[in-house]
C-alpha cells in the first residue's frame, strides 16, 4: 500500500470516528433520575444505553489514537514497519487496517 493511499484511508476513518462521536453525544448525557417524569424501567434502559454509548466512545477514542499514531509514523517515514521487530508489515495486512503496528509474526 502506498503512503498516499494509507494517509487518505486513515484521515477518512478519523473523520468518520469524529462524526460518530458527535452523533453519540446525546446517548452519553446524564440520565435523569426523577421518578415522577420517568419510570424505573425507562431509567434502567436509559442507563444501559448510556453505558453502551460510553463503551463505544472509548473504542472510538482508542481507534483515533491508533490512527493518529499511524499518521505520525507516515510523517516520520516509519509507516509499514513492525514496531517490534522492524520487518515490513504485509501489504494485505495494511490494506485491511492501515493503523496496524505489528507484522503477523509479532502480533501472534
C-alpha positions in Angstrom: 0.0 0.0 0.0 1.4 3.3 -1.0 1.7 6.1 1.6 -0.8 8.5 -0.1 -3.5 5.8 -0.1 -2.8 4.9 3.5 -2.9 8.6 4.6 -6.2 9.1 2.7 -7.8 6.0 4.3 -6.5 6.9 7.8 -7.8 10.5 7.5 -11.2 9.3 6.2 -11.5 6.9 9.1 -10.5 9.6 11.6 -13.2 12.0 10.2 -15.8 9.2 10.4 -14.9 8.4 14.0 -15.2 12.1 14.9 -18.6 12.3 13.2 -19.8 9.2 15.2 -18.7 10.9 18.4 -20.8 13.9 17.7 -23.8 11.7 16.9 -23.4 9.7 20.2 -23.2 12.8 22.5 -26.9 12.6 23.4 -26.7 9.0 24.4 -23.8 9.7 26.8 -25.7 12.5 28.5 -26.5 12.3 32.2 -29.6 10.2 32.9 -32.3 12.0 34.9 -33.4 10.1 38.0 -36.6 12.0 38.6 -39.1 9.2 39.4 -42.1 11.5 38.6 -41.2 12.1 35.0 -39.6 8.7 34.1 -40.4 5.2 35.2 -37.9 2.8 36.7 -37.7 0.6 33.6 -37.2 3.6 31.4 -34.4 4.8 33.6 -32.8 1.4 33.5 -33.0 1.4 29.8 -31.5 4.9 29.6 -28.7 3.8 31.9 -28.0 0.8 29.7 -28.0 3.0 26.6 -25.6 5.4 28.3 -23.2 2.6 29.3 -23.1 1.2 25.8 -22.6 4.7 24.3 -19.7 5.3 26.7 -18.1 2.0 25.8 -18.4 2.8 22.1 -16.9 6.2 22.7 -13.9 4.5 24.5 -13.4 2.2 21.5 -13.6 5.1 19.1 -11.1 7.0 21.2 -8.7 4.1 21.1 -9.2 3.8 17.3 -8.5 7.6 16.9 -5.3 7.2 18.9 -4.1 4.3 16.7 -4.9 6.3 13.6 -3.1 9.4 14.8 -0.1 7.2 15.7 -0.2 5.7 12.1 -0.3 9.2 10.6 2.7 10.1 12.8 4.6 7.0 11.5 3.8 8.2 8.0 5.2 11.6 8.7 8.3 10.1 10.3 8.9 7.6 7.5 8.3 4.6 9.7 4.9 3.5 8.2 4.6 -0.1 7.2 7.3 -1.4 9.5 6.7 -3.6 12.6 7.3 -1.6 15.8 8.5 -4.8 17.5 11.0 -6.3 15.0 11.3 -3.7 12.3 10.3 -6.0 9.4 7.9 -5.0 6.7 4.2 -5.4 7.5 2.4 -7.3 4.8 0.6 -5.1 2.2 -2.7 -7.1 2.7 -2.5 -6.5 6.4 -2.0 -2.8 5.9 -4.9 -2.7 3.3 -7.2 -4.3 5.9 -6.1 -1.9 8.7 -3.6 0.9 7.9 -3.2 1.6 11.6 -1.7 -1.8 12.4 1.6 -1.7 14.2 2.9 -5.3 14.1 3.8 -7.8 11.5 1.8 -11.1 11.7 4.7 -12.9 13.4 4.9 -10.4 16.2 1.2 -10.0 16.5 0.8 -13.7 17.2 
